[in-house]
Amino acid sequence: MSSMGDESFEQLKKQGKVSNNKEDIQYVSCITTRVLRAMGEKPDEWEVKVFVDESPNAFALPGKNVGVHTGMIKLAKNQDQLAAVIGHEIGHVLANHGNERVSQNLIVQGGLVATQLALGNDSTTDGLIVGALGVGAQFGVLLPFSRKQESEADELGIKYMASAGFDPAGAPQLWKVMKTAGAGGQPEFLSTHPSPDSRIAALSKLVPKYKNDYQAVKDKPKCR
């Protein structure tokens, strides 16, 4: 899974445009570093890139890779909302959701063996792999995470963003912003991360559960 995640990330860097904007890079790195430390991860083992892309999107891949579009940086109103997105995406990786999806969507449906699961071998297989890892929208392959996986990632994200010193209230606020942004056409992020009112309500109920963790952090982050 780590190898496939690394290969996917390398492919994304080649096909997309990696940002050199120091302010955006520092902003995303600041948030990601805090969240990863709260998760018990070593930030220097993760590769974090900002992609010049106006679509509001973000993703994390096995192999310890994180990508954030400039469109998502613009859409998120503050560091708390962006932390909610980043925490949610890393939550998918730490919960091994990509592994579950590869097993379900590739091995079961395609009868593939492990030696065939490498990018560049077959366009159809490549699309299923990146889709299962959670970045299929980048390649025109949409394989949404299951409702259970989304709920798990939501709680992991809000839990660790609070432990990192980001206001957990930013999570439901972000999805409200996403919902509003989709009024004139669905953002790419929502195509693989559905955001119904019930989801916003569920996140709102989680805020009090982790509010104390947030308030207990004395050195609140000041990423921007």
PyMOL commands that set and color helices and strands:
alter all, ss='L'
color gray80, all
select helices_A, chain A and resi 2-15+22-38+43-45+70-75+79-94+97-110+114-116+123-133+136-139+147-163+170-184+188-192+197-216
alter helices_A, ss='H'
color red, helices_A
select strands_A, chain A and resi 47-51+58-61+65-69
alter strands_A, ss='S'
color yellow, strands_A
deselect
rebuild
show_as cartoon
